[in-house]
Amino acid sequence: MPRPRFSTLSAAVALALFAGSANASMNATALAVGQGDAMLFEADGQTVMIDTGRSRYDAVNHLHDAGIDRVDLLVATHAHADHIGGAAAILEQTDVGAVWYNGQTHTTQTFESFIDALVEAEDTRYIEPQRGRTKNLGNIEITALHPEGSAADYNGHLHDENIVVRIDYGPCSAVVTGDTEHPGEAEILRAGMDLDADLLELGHHGSSTSSRPEFLEAVDPVIAIAQYGADNQYGHPHDEVIANVERHTDAQFFGTADREIRMQCDPREHRWSIEGGVRPDEPETAGSPAPPSGGGGARSTPSGGCIDLNSVSQNRLQDIIHIGPARSEQIIEGRPWNSLDELTEFWRVGPEEIADMRDQGKACVD
């Protein structure tokens, strides 16, 4: 039986759970954190934060402004800075009941700050959730859909073992994917997990590396959102993804583009309301001047000079041997770099490829 969407139909389970709660609702907010992810779910006085953006203070400032001094569950989907940049400040400045993280290590200062703050938070429970693990907070149920188990010993790409969660509040439901890409989506599909949900946060900021048609059809959302910065250098969200959302679902698409998206679901009527964000046919930045010809605004180097991994644009990085669109995006996400050799820890590249980069003489770390 299809579930009600943006309708006034009542669900029996919702009536049973929420009959005595005139103001029962679940709020879901995609925070304005630029080119990063941060989502906050609130219901029955319980709070679930999934990722925290890149800035140390954007997410915690949002909590302070909203009068929230406790996060019952903080989910750090993976170790990239644009997802855990604000985790340390939340652990330091709020009461955090539990943290879900997959256990995979990373070498950035942002990751080390997150771990240091987690160690200091002695009253916070640390969990590496395996697929199927659930946590109940009042009438909120959180289920881990991915990965299958701990990634503490996994040496592959950080996106591979990214935590994916499902949120249920009576008939209201959401799937939040972080930066999970096509292989992770395929694993979830093969595992036979319940994916059908009202709200889908599209993987990897709306990149074409995520949101395969089969996954979109399995979730079958009524709302699809992507979190990204306005006029970002990656071109997120990719046109292919928006087209797939339109082709394979009946969902309305909204993007953050440096703006909040505020959503609310009434579990008694199974009705969603939404405000904020941008639609595909809306300009991301009102009145923005056109970029100068030949540039994208990102700092670069002369065509014959050193290509600094820490500063140049995505297109410029692709002048380095063995680096294409996907790897150039990953390099930008992994900044800052201390040496070329660190690239072997970030994605599947061997010493031979590093040697080729050195022989070419273009790549450098400043």
C-alpha positions as CSV (number, residue, x, y, z in Angstrom):
1,M,0.0,0.0,0.0
2,P,1.5,3.4,-0.9
3,R,2.1,5.7,2.0
4,P,0.4,9.1,2.2
5,R,2.5,12.0,1.0
6,F,1.7,15.6,1.5
7,S,-1.9,14.4,2.3
8,T,-4.4,14.7,5.1
9,L,-4.9,10.9,5.4
10,S,-4.3,9.6,8.9
11,A,-2.2,6.5,9.7
12,A,-3.4,4.2,12.4
13,V,0.1,3.8,13.9
14,A,0.4,7.6,14.1
15,L,-2.9,8.0,15.8
16,A,-1.9,5.4,18.4
17,L,1.5,6.9,19.1
18,F,0.6,10.6,19.0
19,A,-3.0,10.8,20.0
20,G,-2.1,12.5,23.3
21,S,0.4,14.9,21.7
22,A,-1.3,17.9,20.1
23,N,2.0,19.4,19.0
24,A,3.8,16.2,18.0
25,S,5.9,16.7,15.0
26,M,9.4,16.0,13.6
27,N,11.5,18.9,12.5
28,A,14.4,18.2,10.1
29,T,16.8,21.0,9.2
30,A,19.6,21.0,6.6
31,L,21.9,23.7,8.1
32,A,23.5,26.5,6.0
33,V,27.1,25.3,6.3
34,G,28.3,25.9,2.7
35,Q,30.0,23.1,0.9
36,G,29.4,20.5,3.6
37,D,26.7,18.4,5.3
38,A,24.9,19.0,8.6
39,M,21.4,17.8,9.4
40,L,19.4,18.2,12.6
41,F,16.4,16.2,13.5
42,E,14.2,17.2,16.5
43,A,11.1,15.5,18.0
44,D,9.7,15.0,21.5
45,G,12.6,17.0,23.0
46,Q,15.1,14.6,21.5
47,T,17.8,15.8,19.0
48,V,19.8,13.9,16.4
49,M,22.6,15.6,14.6
50,I,24.0,14.0,11.4
51,D,27.3,15.6,10.4
52,T,28.4,19.0,11.3
53,G,29.8,20.9,8.3
54,R,33.3,22.1,7.7
55,S,33.4,25.2,9.9
56,R,34.2,24.6,13.6
57,Y,31.4,26.8,14.8
58,D,28.5,26.8,12.2
59,A,26.7,23.8,13.6
60,V,27.2,24.6,17.3
61,N,26.1,28.2,16.8
62,H,22.9,26.9,15.2
63,L,22.3,24.8,18.3
64,H,23.0,27.7,20.6
65,D,20.7,30.0,18.6
66,A,17.9,27.3,18.8
67,G,18.4,27.0,22.6
68,I,19.6,23.4,22.2
69,D,22.2,22.4,24.8
70,R,22.0,18.6,24.4
71,V,22.5,16.4,21.3
72,D,21.1,12.9,22.1
73,L,22.9,11.3,19.1
74,L,25.7,12.7,17.0
75,V,26.4,10.7,13.8
76,A,29.7,11.4,12.1
77,T,29.2,9.7,8.7
78,H,32.9,9.7,7.8
79,A,36.1,11.5,8.5
80,H,36.2,14.2,5.7
81,A,36.4,17.7,7.1
82,D,33.3,19.0,5.4
83,H,31.3,16.5,7.5
84,I,33.1,16.5,10.9
85,G,34.5,20.0,11.0
86,G,32.1,21.2,13.7
87,A,32.0,17.9,15.7
88,A,34.7,18.9,18.2
89,A,32.9,22.1,19.1
90,I,29.6,20.3,19.7
91,L,31.3,17.8,21.9
92,E,33.0,20.5,23.8
93,Q,30.1,22.9,24.2
94,T,27.0,20.7,24.5
95,D,26.0,17.6,26.3
96,V,26.2,14.7,23.8
97,G,24.6,11.4,24.7
98,A,26.2,9.2,22.1
99,V,28.4,9.3,19.0
100,W,28.1,7.0,16.0
101,Y,31.2,6.8,13.9
102,N,32.5,4.0,11.7
103,G,36.0,3.8,13.3
104,Q,38.0,4.5,10.2
105,T,41.1,6.7,10.9
106,H,42.3,9.7,9.0
107,T,45.4,12.0,9.2
108,T,43.9,15.5,9.1
109,Q,44.0,18.0,11.9
110,T,40.2,18.2,11.8
111,F,39.9,14.4,12.4
112,E,42.4,14.6,15.2
113,S,40.5,17.4,16.9
114,F,37.3,15.4,16.6
115,I,38.9,12.3,18.3
116,D,40.5,14.5,21.0
117,A,37.2,16.0,21.8
118,L,35.5,12.6,21.8
119,V,38.1,11.3,24.3
120,E,37.5,14.2,26.6
121,A,33.7,13.7,26.5
122,E,33.8,11.0,29.2
123,D,30.0,10.8,29.6
124,T,29.4,10.4,25.8
125,R,28.9,6.8,24.6
126,Y,30.9,5.9,21.5
127,I,29.5,3.3,19.1
128,E,30.6,1.9,15.8
129,P,27.2,0.8,14.5
130,Q,26.8,-2.2,12.3
131,R,24.1,-2.5,9.7
132,G,20.7,-3.0,11.3
133,R,21.6,-1.4,14.7
134,T,18.8,0.8,16.0
135,K,18.5,3.5,18.7
136,N,15.2,4.7,20.1
137,L,14.9,8.3,21.4
138,G,11.3,8.7,22.5
139,N,9.3,8.0,19.3
140,I,12.3,8.6,17.1
141,E,14.0,5.4,15.8
142,I,17.4,5.6,14.1
143,T,18.6,2.7,12.1
144,A,22.1,2.2,10.6
145,L,21.8,1.0,7.0
146,H,25.6,1.1,6.2
147,P,28.3,0.0,6.6
148,E,28.0,-3.7,7.5
149,G,30.3,-3.4,10.5
150,S,33.2,-1.4,11.9
151,A,35.6,0.2,9.4
152,A,38.4,0.5,12.0
153,D,40.7,-1.8,9.9
154,Y,39.5,-0.5,6.5
155,N,42.2,1.3,4.4
156,G,40.1,2.2,1.4
157,H,38.4,5.4,0.5
158,L,36.5,7.2,3.3
159,H,33.3,7.3,1.3
160,D,33.1,3.5,1.0
161,E,32.2,2.9,4.7
162,N,30.3,6.1,5.2
163,I,27.5,5.7,7.7
164,V,24.0,5.8,6.2
165,V,21.0,6.2,8.6
166,R,17.3,5.9,8.5
167,I,15.1,8.1,10.7
168,D,11.5,7.0,11.6
169,Y,9.0,9.0,13.6
170,G,5.7,7.2,13.3
171,P,5.0,7.3,9.5
172,C,7.4,10.1,8.9
173,S,10.7,8.8,7.6
174,A,14.1,10.0,6.2
175,V,17.2,8.4,4.8
176,V,20.5,10.4,5.2
177,T,23.4,9.2,3.1
178,G,26.3,11.5,3.7
179,D,28.9,10.9,1.0
180,T,27.9,7.3,0.1
181,E,28.5,6.6,-3.5
182,H,27.3,4.0,-6.0
183,P,29.1,1.0,-4.5
184,G,27.8,1.7,-1.0
185,E,24.3,2.2,-2.4
186,A,24.5,-1.2,-4.1
187,E,25.6,-2.9,-0.9
188,I,22.6,-1.4,0.9
189,L,20.3,-2.6,-1.9
190,R,21.8,-6.1,-1.8
191,A,21.3,-6.2,2.0
192,G,17.6,-5.8,1.6
193,M,17.2,-3.0,4.1
194,D,13.9,-1.0,4.3
195,L,14.7,2.1,2.2
196,D,11.2,3.4,1.4
197,A,11.2,6.9,2.9
198,D,9.6,10.3,2.6
199,L,12.8,12.4,2.7
200,L,16.1,11.5,1.0
201,E,19.3,13.4,1.5
202,L,21.1,12.8,-1.8
203,G,24.7,11.4,-1.5
204,H,27.9,13.4,-1.9
205,H,26.3,16.8,-2.2
206,G,24.3,15.8,-5.3
207,S,27.3,14.5,-7.1
208,S,26.9,12.0,-10.0
209,T,29.0,9.6,-8.0
210,S,25.9,8.9,-5.9
211,S,22.1,8.5,-6.3
212,R,22.0,5.6,-8.8
213,P,18.5,5.2,-10.3
214,E,17.9,1.9,-8.5
215,F,18.6,3.5,-5.2
216,L,16.4,6.4,-5.9
217,E,13.6,4.1,-6.8
218,A,14.0,2.0,-3.7
219,V,13.8,5.1,-1.4
220,D,11.0,6.6,-3.5
221,P,11.1,9.9,-1.6
222,V,8.6,12.7,-1.7
223,I,11.4,15.3,-0.9
224,A,15.0,15.0,-2.1
225,I,17.6,17.5,-0.8
226,A,21.2,18.1,-1.5
227,Q,23.6,20.0,0.7
228,Y,26.2,22.2,-1.1
229,G,27.7,25.6,-1.3
230,A,26.3,28.2,-3.8
231,D,28.3,28.4,-7.0
232,N,30.7,25.7,-5.8
233,Q,33.7,24.6,-7.9
234,Y,32.4,21.0,-8.2
235,G,29.2,21.9,-10.0
236,H,27.1,20.3,-7.3
237,P,24.4,19.3,-7.7
238,H,25.1,17.7,-11.0
239,D,22.4,18.0,-13.7
240,E,22.4,14.2,-14.1
241,V,21.4,13.7,-10.5
242,I,18.5,16.2,-10.7
243,A,17.3,14.6,-13.9
244,N,17.4,11.1,-12.3
245,V,15.4,12.4,-9.3
246,E,12.8,13.7,-11.7
247,R,12.8,10.6,-13.9
248,H,12.8,7.9,-11.2
249,T,10.8,9.5,-8.3
250,D,8.0,11.9,-7.7
251,A,10.1,14.0,-5.3
252,Q,10.4,17.7,-5.1
253,F,14.1,18.7,-5.1
254,F,15.6,21.4,-2.8
255,G,19.2,22.4,-2.4
256,T,20.9,24.4,0.4
257,A,23.2,26.6,-1.7
258,D,24.3,28.3,1.6
259,R,20.7,28.5,2.9
260,E,18.8,26.4,5.4
261,I,16.1,24.0,4.4
262,R,13.5,23.7,7.2
263,M,11.2,20.7,7.0
264,Q,8.5,19.4,9.4
265,C,6.4,16.2,9.4
266,D,3.1,15.9,11.2
267,P,2.9,12.2,12.1
268,R,-0.9,12.2,12.7
269,E,-1.7,13.3,9.2
270,H,1.6,12.2,7.6
271,R,2.0,15.7,6.1
272,W,5.3,17.4,5.3
273,S,5.9,21.1,5.1
274,I,9.1,22.7,3.8
275,E,10.6,26.1,3.5
276,G,14.0,27.6,2.5
277,G,16.6,26.3,0.2
278,V,16.5,26.7,-3.6
279,R,14.8,24.8,-6.4
280,P,16.6,23.7,-9.6
281,D,15.1,26.6,-11.6
282,E,16.1,29.3,-9.1
283,P,19.4,31.2,-9.0
284,E,21.7,30.1,-6.2
285,T,22.9,33.7,-5.4
286,A,20.7,36.6,-6.2
287,G,22.5,39.4,-8.0
288,S,25.8,37.6,-8.1
289,P,28.2,39.2,-10.6
290,A,29.3,36.9,-13.5
291,P,32.8,35.4,-13.0
292,P,35.6,37.0,-14.9
293,S,36.3,35.3,-18.3
294,G,38.7,32.4,-18.1
295,G,38.4,32.0,-14.3
296,G,36.2,30.4,-11.7
297,G,37.3,32.6,-8.8
298,A,39.6,29.9,-7.3
299,R,43.3,30.8,-6.8
300,S,45.5,29.1,-9.4
301,T,49.0,29.2,-10.7
302,P,50.5,30.0,-14.1
303,S,50.0,27.3,-16.6
304,G,53.6,26.3,-16.5
305,G,54.2,26.5,-12.7
306,C,53.8,24.3,-9.7
307,I,50.3,23.0,-9.1
308,D,49.7,23.2,-5.4
309,L,47.4,20.5,-4.0
310,N,46.3,22.9,-1.3
311,S,45.1,25.9,-3.3
312,V,44.4,25.4,-7.0
313,S,41.0,24.7,-8.7
314,Q,39.6,21.3,-9.5
315,N,40.3,21.9,-13.2
316,R,43.9,22.9,-12.6
317,L,44.5,19.7,-10.5
318,Q,43.5,17.6,-13.6
319,D,46.7,18.8,-15.3
320,I,48.6,16.4,-13.0
321,I,49.1,13.0,-14.3
322,H,46.7,10.3,-13.0
323,I,44.3,12.9,-11.7
324,G,40.9,13.1,-13.3
325,P,37.6,14.7,-12.2
326,A,36.9,12.2,-9.3
327,R,40.4,12.3,-7.8
328,S,40.7,16.1,-8.1
329,E,37.4,16.4,-6.2
330,Q,38.8,14.0,-3.5
331,I,42.0,16.0,-3.2
332,I,40.1,19.2,-2.6
333,E,38.0,17.5,0.1
334,G,41.1,16.1,1.8
335,R,42.9,19.5,2.2
336,P,45.3,20.4,3.7
337,W,48.0,18.1,2.4
338,N,51.6,17.9,3.8
339,S,53.2,15.9,1.1
340,L,52.4,14.0,-2.2
341,D,53.0,10.7,-0.3
342,E,49.8,11.3,1.7
343,L,47.8,10.7,-1.4
344,T,48.5,7.0,-1.1
345,E,46.4,7.0,2.2
346,F,43.5,8.9,0.6
347,W,42.6,6.9,-2.5
348,R,43.7,3.8,-4.3
349,V,47.0,5.0,-5.8
350,G,50.3,3.3,-5.5
351,P,53.9,4.5,-5.2
352,E,54.4,4.1,-9.0
353,E,51.7,6.7,-9.6
354,I,53.3,9.1,-7.1
355,A,56.6,8.5,-8.8
356,D,55.0,9.5,-12.1
357,M,53.7,12.7,-10.6
358,R,57.2,13.6,-9.3
359,D,58.6,12.8,-12.7
360,Q,56.1,15.1,-14.4
361,G,57.2,17.9,-12.1
362,K,53.9,19.7,-11.8
363,A,52.4,18.6,-8.5
364,C,53.6,20.2,-5.3
365,V,52.5,21.0,-1.7
366,D,52.9,24.5,-0.5
